[in-house]
Amino acid sequence: MFETIRIETDARGVAHLWLAREDKHNALSAQMIRELTRAAGQLGVDPSVRVVVLAARGKSFCAGGDLGWMQDQMQADAATRRAGARELAMMLNALNTLPKPLIGRVQGNAFGGGVGMISVCDVAISVPEARFGLTETKLGLIPATISPYVIARIGVTAARRHMLASRLFNADEAHRIGLLSAVVAAEDLDAAVMAEAEPFLACAPGAVADAKALIRQVAPAPDRALIETTVELLVRRWESAESAEGIAAFFERRKPVWVR
């Protein structure tokens, strides 16, 4: 059914949603974006699923958007570009509005869209070795579609520091700014994830879903208009000379012209 992700559900109703492009550091391709959206829909309506763990195979959690996919968007016509950006935005929205608790199991590095996916988790636990970054501006891009979730998670002050300068930061800082709920040794990661999952299994699933929806209603949450704004901002960047230079420099293994 799926090629870029895997779903495994145990007898208690804990579903692991695995990113499974480990050879590409789980970068978000068009296919993975679509499959994640479908998976969120399926898990959301499955009465046997009580908790979802967003996890990843391989060394990295998620390297962000697949640059080959971005290059395709940049070379496509305007309608195709907007459709691609919208699919990314709606995948994040699908995970954010999942009516089941979503726990991030972060076993490795997360950049760009990977940070966005952590930001839509209700709880996220990482290993100390993981590194994080909103690295889009180094490529002439901006973290447009993930920005509502990231800013809601880490706050404006941390967003200014990390989004503008594409700084890399470690798990301790990710914990300090609120991106992560906890940092544990690699050998303790699965136990820590299950310790977070178990309390949900003692709660009424309908009440959990309603409480999660309540939080979105009370706290600022991206509506469709804001999502469309982020889509347009991403498309505008894809159309820029800077993004063409930044991604070309990446594939050519050279520094872009703005590096001093």
Disulfide bonds with the S-S distance in Angstrom:
none
